Amino acid sequence: MSRVCSITGAKPTKGHVIHRRGMAKKKGGVGQHVTANTPRLFVPNLKTRRVWVPELDRFVTVKLSARALKTIAKNGAYQTLKAAGLV
C-alpha cells in the first residue's frame, strides 16, 4: 500500500541530513565542517483506522495521518470524509 493520507494527501518527501564534524567556535572549538549531505525520507505519521460515521450507520476504514485524525475530531467524520471524496 502507498504511504499517502486519504484526507490530507500527505506523502513522503525527500530531504537531506547534513553531517557536521567539529566543535562550534562559540564553544571554544575551531568551527564545524560539513562532511556529508545524506538523502533521507520524511515519512508522514500514518495510521489505519476504522472511523464510525453515524450518518451512514457504519464504519469506514481509512489510512490517516495524525493531522487528519485531529481534523476528523474537529469537523466530524462525515463532513471530513465527504470533502475528501471517500463517502
PDB file with one MODEL, atoms N, CA, C and O in Angstrom:
MODEL        1
ATOM      1  N   MET A   1       0.830  -1.191   0.000  1.00  0.00           N
ATOM      2  CA  MET A   1       0.000   0.000   0.000  1.00  0.00           C
ATOM      3  C   MET A   1       0.875   1.255   0.000  1.00  0.00           C
ATOM      4  O   MET A   1       1.966   1.277   0.571  1.00  0.00           O
ATOM      5  N   SER A   2       0.365   2.294  -0.655  1.00  0.00           N
ATOM      6  CA  SER A   2       1.133   3.524  -0.716  1.00  0.00           C
ATOM      7  C   SER A   2       1.042   4.267   0.609  1.00  0.00           C
ATOM      8  O   SER A   2       0.073   4.129   1.355  1.00  0.00           O
ATOM      9  N   ARG A   3       2.072   5.055   0.883  1.00  0.00           N
ATOM     10  CA  ARG A   3       2.117   5.814   2.130  1.00  0.00           C
ATOM     11  C   ARG A   3       1.543   7.211   1.892  1.00  0.00           C
ATOM     12  O   ARG A   3       2.269   8.205   1.911  1.00  0.00           O
ATOM     13  N   VAL A   4       0.227   7.268   1.668  1.00  0.00           N
ATOM     14  CA  VAL A   4      -0.444   8.540   1.411  1.00  0.00           C
ATOM     15  C   VAL A   4      -1.665   8.641   2.311  1.00  0.00           C
ATOM     16  O   VAL A   4      -2.424   7.681   2.445  1.00  0.00           O
ATOM     17  N   CYS A   5      -1.854   9.799   2.928  1.00  0.00           N
ATOM     18  CA  CYS A   5      -3.026  10.040   3.761  1.00  0.00           C
ATOM     19  C   CYS A   5      -4.236  10.257   2.866  1.00  0.00           C
ATOM     20  O   CYS A   5      -4.165  11.004   1.890  1.00  0.00           O
ATOM     21  N   SER A   6      -5.357   9.599   3.198  1.00  0.00           N
ATOM     22  CA  SER A   6      -6.564   9.688   2.386  1.00  0.00           C
ATOM     23  C   SER A   6      -7.202  11.066   2.443  1.00  0.00           C
ATOM     24  O   SER A   6      -7.870  11.471   1.492  1.00  0.00           O
ATOM     25  N   ILE A   7      -7.015  11.788   3.525  1.00  0.00           N
ATOM     26  CA  ILE A   7      -7.680  13.078   3.697  1.00  0.00           C
ATOM     27  C   ILE A   7      -6.774  14.253   3.342  1.00  0.00           C
ATOM     28  O   ILE A   7      -7.150  15.105   2.537  1.00  0.00           O
ATOM     29  N   THR A   8      -5.595  14.303   3.931  1.00  0.00           N
ATOM     30  CA  THR A   8      -4.722  15.460   3.708  1.00  0.00           C
ATOM     31  C   THR A   8      -3.843  15.294   2.470  1.00  0.00           C
ATOM     32  O   THR A   8      -3.332  16.281   1.940  1.00  0.00           O
ATOM     33  N   GLY A   9      -3.663  14.063   2.007  1.00  0.00           N
ATOM     34  CA  GLY A   9      -2.802  13.832   0.843  1.00  0.00           C
ATOM     35  C   GLY A   9      -1.325  13.865   1.183  1.00  0.00           C
ATOM     36  O   GLY A   9      -0.482  13.938   0.289  1.00  0.00           O
ATOM     37  N   ALA A  10      -1.000  13.810   2.486  1.00  0.00           N
ATOM     38  CA  ALA A  10       0.398  13.843   2.908  1.00  0.00           C
ATOM     39  C   ALA A  10       1.104  12.584   2.438  1.00  0.00           C
ATOM     40  O   ALA A  10       0.578  11.481   2.586  1.00  0.00           O
ATOM     41  N   LYS A  11       2.297  12.746   1.872  1.00  0.00           N
ATOM     42  CA  LYS A  11       3.082  11.607   1.405  1.00  0.00           C
ATOM     43  C   LYS A  11       4.558  11.852   1.712  1.00  0.00           C
ATOM     44  O   LYS A  11       4.937  12.969   2.060  1.00  0.00           O
ATOM     45  N   PRO A  12       5.391  10.821   1.587  1.00  0.00           N
ATOM     46  CA  PRO A  12       6.807  11.010   1.909  1.00  0.00           C
ATOM     47  C   PRO A  12       7.450  12.057   1.005  1.00  0.00           C
ATOM     48  O   PRO A  12       7.200  12.098  -0.200  1.00  0.00           O
ATOM     49  N   THR A  13       8.287  12.907   1.614  1.00  0.00           N
ATOM     50  CA  THR A  13       9.030  13.899   0.854  1.00  0.00           C
ATOM     51  C   THR A  13      10.516  13.674   1.071  1.00  0.00           C
ATOM     52  O   THR A  13      10.939  13.161   2.107  1.00  0.00           O
ATOM     53  N   LYS A  14      11.299  14.065   0.076  1.00  0.00           N
ATOM     54  CA  LYS A  14      12.744  13.876   0.172  1.00  0.00           C
ATOM     55  C   LYS A  14      13.392  15.062   0.857  1.00  0.00           C
ATOM     56  O   LYS A  14      12.917  16.194   0.770  1.00  0.00           O
ATOM     57  N   GLY A  15      14.487  14.776   1.539  1.00  0.00           N
ATOM     58  CA  GLY A  15      15.257  15.818   2.201  1.00  0.00           C
ATOM     59  C   GLY A  15      16.675  15.338   2.412  1.00  0.00           C
ATOM     60  O   GLY A  15      17.080  14.319   1.853  1.00  0.00           O
ATOM     61  N   HIS A  16      17.423  16.052   3.203  1.00  0.00           N
ATOM     62  CA  HIS A  16      18.810  15.689   3.470  1.00  0.00           C
ATOM     63  C   HIS A  16      19.116  15.842   4.952  1.00  0.00           C
ATOM     64  O   HIS A  16      18.523  16.664   5.651  1.00  0.00           O
ATOM     65  N   VAL A  17      20.055  15.029   5.407  1.00  0.00           N
ATOM     66  CA  VAL A  17      20.620  15.186   6.740  1.00  0.00           C
ATOM     67  C   VAL A  17      22.029  15.699   6.535  1.00  0.00           C
ATOM     68  O   VAL A  17      22.823  15.068   5.838  1.00  0.00           O
ATOM     69  N   ILE A  18      22.348  16.830   7.126  1.00  0.00           N
ATOM     70  CA  ILE A  18      23.680  17.405   6.983  1.00  0.00           C
ATOM     71  C   ILE A  18      24.530  16.915   8.147  1.00  0.00           C
ATOM     72  O   ILE A  18      24.231  17.211   9.303  1.00  0.00           O
ATOM     73  N   HIS A  19      25.589  16.165   7.848  1.00  0.00           N
ATOM     74  CA  HIS A  19      26.500  15.669   8.880  1.00  0.00           C
ATOM     75  C   HIS A  19      27.581  16.710   9.112  1.00  0.00           C
ATOM     76  O   HIS A  19      28.217  17.195   8.177  1.00  0.00           O
ATOM     77  N   ARG A  20      27.770  17.038  10.368  1.00  0.00           N
ATOM     78  CA  ARG A  20      28.773  18.037  10.718  1.00  0.00           C
ATOM     79  C   ARG A  20      29.793  17.425  11.657  1.00  0.00           C
ATOM     80  O   ARG A  20      29.491  16.492  12.400  1.00  0.00           O
ATOM     81  N   ARG A  21      31.010  17.961  11.614  1.00  0.00           N
ATOM     82  CA  ARG A  21      32.085  17.448  12.447  1.00  0.00           C
ATOM     83  C   ARG A  21      32.814  18.632  13.066  1.00  0.00           C
ATOM     84  O   ARG A  21      33.002  19.655  12.408  1.00  0.00           O
ATOM     85  N   GLY A  22      33.219  18.506  14.302  1.00  0.00           N
ATOM     86  CA  GLY A  22      33.986  19.553  14.971  1.00  0.00           C
ATOM     87  C   GLY A  22      33.142  20.321  15.976  1.00  0.00           C
ATOM     88  O   GLY A  22      31.912  20.281  15.940  1.00  0.00           O
ATOM     89  N   MET A  23      33.820  21.014  16.864  1.00  0.00           N
ATOM     90  CA  MET A  23      33.145  21.797  17.886  1.00  0.00           C
ATOM     91  C   MET A  23      32.934  23.219  17.375  1.00  0.00           C
ATOM     92  O   MET A  23      33.790  23.786  16.696  1.00  0.00           O
ATOM     93  N   ALA A  24      31.781  23.779  17.716  1.00  0.00           N
ATOM     94  CA  ALA A  24      31.457  25.134  17.270  1.00  0.00           C
ATOM     95  C   ALA A  24      32.428  26.145  17.859  1.00  0.00           C
ATOM     96  O   ALA A  24      32.943  25.956  18.961  1.00  0.00           O
ATOM     97  N   LYS A  25      32.674  27.224  17.116  1.00  0.00           N
ATOM     98  CA  LYS A  25      33.564  28.285  17.599  1.00  0.00           C
ATOM     99  C   LYS A  25      33.045  28.891  18.897  1.00  0.00           C
ATOM    100  O   LYS A  25      33.808  29.268  19.787  1.00  0.00           O
ATOM    101  N   LYS A  26      31.710  28.970  18.974  1.00  0.00           N
ATOM    102  CA  LYS A  26      31.056  29.525  20.159  1.00  0.00           C
ATOM    103  C   LYS A  26      31.440  28.757  21.427  1.00  0.00           C
ATOM    104  O   LYS A  26      31.509  29.315  22.522  1.00  0.00           O
ATOM    105  N   LYS A  27      31.688  27.445  21.235  1.00  0.00           N
ATOM    106  CA  LYS A  27      32.009  26.587  22.382  1.00  0.00           C
ATOM    107  C   LYS A  27      33.513  26.417  22.569  1.00  0.00           C
ATOM    108  O   LYS A  27      33.945  25.599  23.381  1.00  0.00           O
ATOM    109  N   GLY A  28      34.313  27.178  21.827  1.00  0.00           N
ATOM    110  CA  GLY A  28      35.758  27.125  22.014  1.00  0.00           C
ATOM    111  C   GLY A  28      36.481  26.239  21.020  1.00  0.00           C
ATOM    112  O   GLY A  28      37.681  26.007  21.166  1.00  0.00           O
ATOM    113  N   GLY A  29      35.775  25.736  20.004  1.00  0.00           N
ATOM    114  CA  GLY A  29      36.417  24.884  19.004  1.00  0.00           C
ATOM    115  C   GLY A  29      36.907  25.689  17.817  1.00  0.00           C
ATOM    116  O   GLY A  29      36.910  26.920  17.834  1.00  0.00           O
ATOM    117  N   VAL A  30      37.322  24.967  16.781  1.00  0.00           N
ATOM    118  CA  VAL A  30      37.829  25.636  15.576  1.00  0.00           C
ATOM    119  C   VAL A  30      36.727  25.816  14.534  1.00  0.00           C
ATOM    120  O   VAL A  30      36.974  26.374  13.465  1.00  0.00           O
ATOM    121  N   GLY A  31      35.524  25.352  14.832  1.00  0.00           N
ATOM    122  CA  GLY A  31      34.411  25.535  13.913  1.00  0.00           C
ATOM    123  C   GLY A  31      33.912  24.216  13.368  1.00  0.00           C
ATOM    124  O   GLY A  31      34.654  23.235  13.307  1.00  0.00           O
ATOM    125  N   GLN A  32      32.648  24.197  12.971  1.00  0.00           N
ATOM    126  CA  GLN A  32      32.067  22.975  12.419  1.00  0.00           C
ATOM    127  C   GLN A  32      32.292  22.914  10.916  1.00  0.00           C
ATOM    128  O   GLN A  32      32.308  23.940  10.236  1.00  0.00           O
ATOM    129  N   HIS A  33      32.464  21.707  10.408  1.00  0.00           N
ATOM    130  CA  HIS A  33      32.645  21.487   8.980  1.00  0.00           C
ATOM    131  C   HIS A  33      31.630  20.457   8.509  1.00  0.00           C
ATOM    132  O   HIS A  33      31.407  19.449   9.179  1.00  0.00           O
ATOM    133  N   VAL A  34      31.021  20.705   7.367  1.00  0.00           N
ATOM    134  CA  VAL A  34      30.063  19.770   6.789  1.00  0.00           C
ATOM    135  C   VAL A  34      30.861  18.654   6.132  1.00  0.00           C
ATOM    136  O   VAL A  34      31.729  18.912   5.298  1.00  0.00           O
ATOM    137  N   THR A  35      30.566  17.410   6.509  1.00  0.00           N
ATOM    138  CA  THR A  35      31.314  16.283   5.959  1.00  0.00           C
ATOM    139  C   THR A  35      30.489  15.448   4.992  1.00  0.00           C
ATOM    140  O   THR A  35      31.053  14.724   4.172  1.00  0.00           O
ATOM    141  N   ALA A  36      29.133  15.537   5.074  1.00  0.00           N
ATOM    142  CA  ALA A  36      28.298  14.733   4.176  1.00  0.00           C
ATOM    143  C   ALA A  36      26.910  15.344   4.101  1.00  0.00           C
ATOM    144  O   ALA A  36      26.465  16.029   5.021  1.00  0.00           O
ATOM    145  N   ASN A  37      26.239  15.084   2.995  1.00  0.00           N
ATOM    146  CA  ASN A  37      24.867  15.508   2.776  1.00  0.00           C
ATOM    147  C   ASN A  37      24.107  14.258   2.371  1.00  0.00           C
ATOM    148  O   ASN A  37      24.075  13.905   1.192  1.00  0.00           O
ATOM    149  N   THR A  38      23.488  13.578   3.346  1.00  0.00           N
ATOM    150  CA  THR A  38      22.904  12.264   3.122  1.00  0.00           C
ATOM    151  C   THR A  38      21.417  12.371   2.835  1.00  0.00           C
ATOM    152  O   THR A  38      20.695  12.990   3.616  1.00  0.00           O
ATOM    153  N   PRO A  39      20.926  11.785   1.730  1.00  0.00           N
ATOM    154  CA  PRO A  39      19.496  11.832   1.445  1.00  0.00           C
ATOM    155  C   PRO A  39      18.692  11.005   2.445  1.00  0.00           C
ATOM    156  O   PRO A  39      19.161   9.984   2.947  1.00  0.00           O
ATOM    157  N   ARG A  40      17.470  11.467   2.724  1.00  0.00           N
ATOM    158  CA  ARG A  40      16.578  10.752   3.618  1.00  0.00           C
ATOM    159  C   ARG A  40      15.137  11.039   3.214  1.00  0.00           C
ATOM    160  O   ARG A  40      14.882  11.904   2.376  1.00  0.00           O
ATOM    161  N   LEU A  41      14.180  10.297   3.823  1.00  0.00           N
ATOM    162  CA  LEU A  41      12.756  10.495   3.569  1.00  0.00           C
ATOM    163  C   LEU A  41      12.084  11.034   4.823  1.00  0.00           C
ATOM    164  O   LEU A  41      12.346  10.559   5.928  1.00  0.00           O
ATOM    165  N   PHE A  42      11.225  12.018   4.650  1.00  0.00           N
ATOM    166  CA  PHE A  42      10.362  12.486   5.722  1.00  0.00           C
ATOM    167  C   PHE A  42       9.024  11.797   5.508  1.00  0.00           C
ATOM    168  O   PHE A  42       8.286  12.146   4.587  1.00  0.00           O
ATOM    169  N   VAL A  43       8.702  10.809   6.362  1.00  0.00           N
ATOM    170  CA  VAL A  43       7.517   9.975   6.173  1.00  0.00           C
ATOM    171  C   VAL A  43       6.393  10.476   7.086  1.00  0.00           C
ATOM    172  O   VAL A  43       6.638  10.725   8.266  1.00  0.00           O
ATOM    173  N   PRO A  44       5.164  10.630   6.568  1.00  0.00           N
ATOM    174  CA  PRO A  44       4.054  11.085   7.414  1.00  0.00           C
ATOM    175  C   PRO A  44       3.676  10.035   8.452  1.00  0.00           C
ATOM    176  O   PRO A  44       3.912   8.842   8.260  1.00  0.00           O
ATOM    177  N   ASN A  45       3.091  10.491   9.545  1.00  0.00           N
ATOM    178  CA  ASN A  45       2.687   9.627  10.651  1.00  0.00           C
ATOM    179  C   ASN A  45       1.321   9.023  10.313  1.00  0.00           C
ATOM    180  O   ASN A  45       0.286   9.563  10.703  1.00  0.00           O
ATOM    181  N   LEU A  46       1.322   7.890   9.579  1.00  0.00           N
ATOM    182  CA  LEU A  46       0.085   7.292   9.089  1.00  0.00           C
ATOM    183  C   LEU A  46      -0.438   6.200  10.009  1.00  0.00           C
ATOM    184  O   LEU A  46       0.330   5.424  10.577  1.00  0.00           O
ATOM    185  N   LYS A  47      -1.758   6.154  10.144  1.00  0.00           N
ATOM    186  CA  LYS A  47      -2.448   5.126  10.922  1.00  0.00           C
ATOM    187  C   LYS A  47      -3.609   4.604  10.082  1.00  0.00           C
ATOM    188  O   LYS A  47      -4.270   5.379   9.391  1.00  0.00           O
ATOM    189  N   THR A  48      -3.860   3.311  10.135  1.00  0.00           N
ATOM    190  CA  THR A  48      -5.056   2.752   9.517  1.00  0.00           C
ATOM    191  C   THR A  48      -6.130   2.681  10.592  1.00  0.00           C
ATOM    192  O   THR A  48      -5.955   2.008  11.608  1.00  0.00           O
ATOM    193  N   ARG A  49      -7.245   3.378  10.367  1.00  0.00           N
ATOM    194  CA  ARG A  49      -8.279   3.495  11.386  1.00  0.00           C
ATOM    195  C   ARG A  49      -9.656   3.187  10.812  1.00  0.00           C
ATOM    196  O   ARG A  49      -9.950   3.488   9.655  1.00  0.00           O
ATOM    197  N   ARG A  50     -10.502   2.571  11.663  1.00  0.00           N
ATOM    198  CA  ARG A  50     -11.916   2.399  11.340  1.00  0.00           C
ATOM    199  C   ARG A  50     -12.646   3.554  11.996  1.00  0.00           C
ATOM    200  O   ARG A  50     -12.672   3.668  13.221  1.00  0.00           O
ATOM    201  N   VAL A  51     -13.234   4.405  11.182  1.00  0.00           N
ATOM    202  CA  VAL A  51     -13.916   5.591  11.689  1.00  0.00           C
ATOM    203  C   VAL A  51     -15.415   5.348  11.634  1.00  0.00           C
ATOM    204  O   VAL A  51     -15.947   4.990  10.583  1.00  0.00           O
ATOM    205  N   TRP A  52     -16.108   5.539  12.765  1.00  0.00           N
ATOM    206  CA  TRP A  52     -17.559   5.374  12.807  1.00  0.00           C
ATOM    207  C   TRP A  52     -18.214   6.625  12.235  1.00  0.00           C
ATOM    208  O   TRP A  52     -17.947   7.739  12.683  1.00  0.00           O
ATOM    209  N   VAL A  53     -19.084   6.424  11.230  1.00  0.00           N
ATOM    210  CA  VAL A  53     -19.818   7.529  10.619  1.00  0.00           C
ATOM    211  C   VAL A  53     -21.294   7.345  10.974  1.00  0.00           C
ATOM    212  O   VAL A  53     -21.958   6.484  10.397  1.00  0.00           O
ATOM    213  N   PRO A  54     -21.820   8.140  11.915  1.00  0.00           N
ATOM    214  CA  PRO A  54     -23.211   7.962  12.359  1.00  0.00           C
ATOM    215  C   PRO A  54     -24.237   8.197  11.244  1.00  0.00           C
ATOM    216  O   PRO A  54     -25.283   7.548  11.223  1.00  0.00           O
ATOM    217  N   GLU A  55     -23.948   9.118  10.320  1.00  0.00           N
ATOM    218  CA  GLU A  55     -24.885   9.416   9.227  1.00  0.00           C
ATOM    219  C   GLU A  55     -25.082   8.209   8.314  1.00  0.00           C
ATOM    220  O   GLU A  55     -26.167   8.010   7.769  1.00  0.00           O
ATOM    221  N   LEU A  56     -24.030   7.405   8.150  1.00  0.00           N
ATOM    222  CA  LEU A  56     -24.104   6.207   7.305  1.00  0.00           C
ATOM    223  C   LEU A  56     -24.396   4.959   8.127  1.00  0.00           C
ATOM    224  O   LEU A  56     -24.711   3.904   7.575  1.00  0.00           O
ATOM    225  N   ASP A  57     -24.289   5.082   9.455  1.00  0.00           N
ATOM    226  CA  ASP A  57     -24.509   3.981  10.390  1.00  0.00           C
ATOM    227  C   ASP A  57     -23.575   2.807  10.116  1.00  0.00           C
ATOM    228  O   ASP A  57     -23.988   1.648  10.160  1.00  0.00           O
ATOM    229  N   ARG A  58     -22.296   3.125   9.830  1.00  0.00           N
ATOM    230  CA  ARG A  58     -21.304   2.076   9.581  1.00  0.00           C
ATOM    231  C   ARG A  58     -19.891   2.619   9.806  1.00  0.00           C
ATOM    232  O   ARG A  58     -19.676   3.824   9.933  1.00  0.00           O
ATOM    233  N   PHE A  59     -18.937   1.683   9.850  1.00  0.00           N
ATOM    234  CA  PHE A  59     -17.534   2.045   9.957  1.00  0.00           C
ATOM    235  C   PHE A  59     -16.953   2.231   8.560  1.00  0.00           C
ATOM    236  O   PHE A  59     -17.364   1.559   7.614  1.00  0.00           O
ATOM    237  N   VAL A  60     -15.999   3.143   8.437  1.00  0.00           N
ATOM    238  CA  VAL A  60     -15.253   3.331   7.191  1.00  0.00           C
ATOM    239  C   VAL A  60     -13.778   3.189   7.543  1.00  0.00           C
ATOM    240  O   VAL A  60     -13.285   3.874   8.439  1.00  0.00           O
ATOM    241  N   THR A  61     -13.069   2.299   6.842  1.00  0.00           N
ATOM    242  CA  THR A  61     -11.648   2.098   7.092  1.00  0.00           C
ATOM    243  C   THR A  61     -10.844   3.009   6.169  1.00  0.00           C
ATOM    244  O   THR A  61     -10.982   2.957   4.947  1.00  0.00           O
ATOM    245  N   VAL A  62     -10.002   3.843   6.776  1.00  0.00           N
ATOM    246  CA  VAL A  62      -9.194   4.787   6.004  1.00  0.00           C
ATOM    247  C   VAL A  62      -7.784   4.843   6.566  1.00  0.00           C
ATOM    248  O   VAL A  62      -7.558   4.552   7.741  1.00  0.00           O
ATOM    249  N   LYS A  63      -6.836   5.221   5.714  1.00  0.00           N
ATOM    250  CA  LYS A  63      -5.455   5.420   6.137  1.00  0.00           C
ATOM    251  C   LYS A  63      -5.265   6.911   6.359  1.00  0.00           C
ATOM    252  O   LYS A  63      -5.352   7.704   5.422  1.00  0.00           O
ATOM    253  N   LEU A  64      -5.002   7.291   7.623  1.00  0.00           N
ATOM    254  CA  LEU A  64      -4.972   8.696   8.010  1.00  0.00           C
ATOM    255  C   LEU A  64      -3.647   9.077   8.638  1.00  0.00           C
ATOM    256  O   LEU A  64      -2.959   8.250   9.237  1.00  0.00           O
ATOM    257  N   SER A  65      -3.303  10.347   8.487  1.00  0.00           N
ATOM    258  CA  SER A  65      -2.186  10.894   9.239  1.00  0.00           C
ATOM    259  C   SER A  65      -2.721  11.374  10.587  1.00  0.00           C
ATOM    260  O   SER A  65      -3.932  11.501  10.767  1.00  0.00           O
ATOM    261  N   ALA A  66      -1.832  11.637  11.518  1.00  0.00           N
ATOM    262  CA  ALA A  66      -2.242  12.127  12.836  1.00  0.00           C
ATOM    263  C   ALA A  66      -2.944  13.475  12.695  1.00  0.00           C
ATOM    264  O   ALA A  66      -3.870  13.769  13.451  1.00  0.00           O
ATOM    265  N   ARG A  67      -2.520  14.288  11.748  1.00  0.00           N
ATOM    266  CA  ARG A  67      -3.155  15.583  11.489  1.00  0.00           C
ATOM    267  C   ARG A  67      -4.596  15.383  11.018  1.00  0.00           C
ATOM    268  O   ARG A  67      -5.484  16.135  11.419  1.00  0.00           O
ATOM    269  N   ALA A  68      -4.836  14.375  10.170  1.00  0.00           N
ATOM    270  CA  ALA A  68      -6.190  14.106   9.667  1.00  0.00           C
ATOM    271  C   ALA A  68      -7.105  13.619  10.783  1.00  0.00           C
ATOM    272  O   ALA A  68      -8.297  13.926  10.776  1.00  0.00           O
ATOM    273  N   LEU A  69      -6.568  12.865  11.743  1.00  0.00           N
ATOM    274  CA  LEU A  69      -7.369  12.424  12.889  1.00  0.00           C
ATOM    275  C   LEU A  69      -7.857  13.625  13.698  1.00  0.00           C
ATOM    276  O   LEU A  69      -8.989  13.637  14.182  1.00  0.00           O
ATOM    277  N   LYS A  70      -6.993  14.637  13.841  1.00  0.00           N
ATOM    278  CA  LYS A  70      -7.391  15.851  14.547  1.00  0.00           C
ATOM    279  C   LYS A  70      -8.463  16.594  13.762  1.00  0.00           C
ATOM    280  O   LYS A  70      -9.377  17.173  14.351  1.00  0.00           O
ATOM    281  N   THR A  71      -8.357  16.582  12.440  1.00  0.00           N
ATOM    282  CA  THR A  71      -9.349  17.246  11.590  1.00  0.00           C
ATOM    283  C   THR A  71     -10.706  16.566  11.732  1.00  0.00           C
ATOM    284  O   THR A  71     -11.733  17.239  11.808  1.00  0.00           O
ATOM    285  N   ILE A  72     -10.713  15.224  11.770  1.00  0.00           N
ATOM    286  CA  ILE A  72     -11.961  14.477  11.950  1.00  0.00           C
ATOM    287  C   ILE A  72     -12.575  14.789  13.315  1.00  0.00           C
ATOM    288  O   ILE A  72     -13.789  14.955  13.429  1.00  0.00           O
ATOM    289  N   ALA A  73     -11.746  14.866  14.334  1.00  0.00           N
ATOM    290  CA  ALA A  73     -12.245  15.178  15.673  1.00  0.00           C
ATOM    291  C   ALA A  73     -12.854  16.579  15.717  1.00  0.00           C
ATOM    292  O   ALA A  73     -13.813  16.815  16.452  1.00  0.00           O
ATOM    293  N   LYS A  74     -12.307  17.499  14.940  1.00  0.00           N
ATOM    294  CA  LYS A  74     -12.780  18.880  14.954  1.00  0.00           C
ATOM    295  C   LYS A  74     -14.040  19.065  14.102  1.00  0.00           C
ATOM    296  O   LYS A  74     -15.019  19.650  14.565  1.00  0.00           O
ATOM    297  N   ASN A  75     -14.021  18.570  12.860  1.00  0.00           N
ATOM    298  CA  ASN A  75     -15.097  18.848  11.905  1.00  0.00           C
ATOM    299  C   ASN A  75     -16.146  17.753  11.800  1.00  0.00           C
ATOM    300  O   ASN A  75     -17.203  17.969  11.207  1.00  0.00           O
ATOM    301  N   GLY A  76     -15.873  16.584  12.363  1.00  0.00           N
ATOM    302  CA  GLY A  76     -16.803  15.465  12.252  1.00  0.00           C
ATOM    303  C   GLY A  76     -16.391  14.529  11.129  1.00  0.00           C
ATOM    304  O   GLY A  76     -15.796  14.950  10.137  1.00  0.00           O
ATOM    305  N   ALA A  77     -16.722  13.239  11.302  1.00  0.00           N
ATOM    306  CA  ALA A  77     -16.277  12.207  10.365  1.00  0.00           C
ATOM    307  C   ALA A  77     -16.946  12.363   9.004  1.00  0.00           C
ATOM    308  O   ALA A  77     -16.265  12.334   7.979  1.00  0.00           O
ATOM    309  N   TYR A  78     -18.250  12.526   8.975  1.00  0.00           N
ATOM    310  CA  TYR A  78     -18.970  12.550   7.699  1.00  0.00           C
ATOM    311  C   TYR A  78     -18.553  13.741   6.845  1.00  0.00           C
ATOM    312  O   TYR A  78     -18.288  13.591   5.652  1.00  0.00           O
ATOM    313  N   GLN A  79     -18.496  14.912   7.446  1.00  0.00           N
ATOM    314  CA  GLN A  79     -18.143  16.119   6.689  1.00  0.00           C
ATOM    315  C   GLN A  79     -16.720  16.030   6.142  1.00  0.00           C
ATOM    316  O   GLN A  79     -16.480  16.418   4.999  1.00  0.00           O
ATOM    317  N   THR A  80     -15.777  15.529   6.933  1.00  0.00           N
ATOM    318  CA  THR A  80     -14.378  15.431   6.511  1.00  0.00           C
ATOM    319  C   THR A  80     -14.220  14.390   5.400  1.00  0.00           C
ATOM    320  O   THR A  80     -13.553  14.646   4.397  1.00  0.00           O
ATOM    321  N   LEU A  81     -14.837  13.212   5.581  1.00  0.00           N
ATOM    322  CA  LEU A  81     -14.719  12.160   4.573  1.00  0.00           C
ATOM    323  C   LEU A  81     -15.428  12.559   3.268  1.00  0.00           C
ATOM    324  O   LEU A  81     -14.976  12.204   2.179  1.00  0.00           O
ATOM    325  N   LYS A  82     -16.516  13.283   3.382  1.00  0.00           N
ATOM    326  CA  LYS A  82     -17.230  13.731   2.191  1.00  0.00           C
ATOM    327  C   LYS A  82     -16.403  14.738   1.407  1.00  0.00           C
ATOM    328  O   LYS A  82     -16.358  14.687   0.178  1.00  0.00           O
ATOM    329  N   ALA A  83     -15.741  15.662   2.121  1.00  0.00           N
ATOM    330  CA  ALA A  83     -14.893  16.651   1.463  1.00  0.00           C
ATOM    331  C   ALA A  83     -13.709  16.006   0.755  1.00  0.00           C
ATOM    332  O   ALA A  83     -13.228  16.514  -0.258  1.00  0.00           O
ATOM    333  N   ALA A  84     -13.238  14.866   1.304  1.00  0.00           N
ATOM    334  CA  ALA A  84     -12.109  14.154   0.693  1.00  0.00           C
ATOM    335  C   ALA A  84     -12.576  13.215  -0.413  1.00  0.00           C
ATOM    336  O   ALA A  84     -11.751  12.637  -1.121  1.00  0.00           O
ATOM    337  N   GLY A  85     -13.898  13.055  -0.573  1.00  0.00           N
ATOM    338  CA  GLY A  85     -14.431  12.184  -1.621  1.00  0.00           C
ATOM    339  C   GLY A  85     -14.385  10.718  -1.274  1.00  0.00           C
ATOM    340  O   GLY A  85     -14.322   9.875  -2.168  1.00  0.00           O
ATOM    341  N   LEU A  86     -14.414  10.395  -0.001  1.00  0.00           N
ATOM    342  CA  LEU A  86     -14.323   8.994   0.432  1.00  0.00           C
ATOM    343  C   LEU A  86     -15.688   8.399   0.762  1.00  0.00           C
ATOM    344  O   LEU A  86     -15.806   7.185   0.925  1.00  0.00           O
ATOM    345  N   VAL A  87     -16.720   9.235   0.862  1.00  0.00           N
ATOM    346  CA  VAL A  87     -18.072   8.725   1.160  1.00  0.00           C
ATOM    347  C   VAL A  87     -19.028   9.176   0.079  1.00  0.00           C
ATOM    348  O   VAL A  87     -20.216   8.858   0.134  1.00  0.00           O
TER     349      VAL A  87
ENDMDL
END
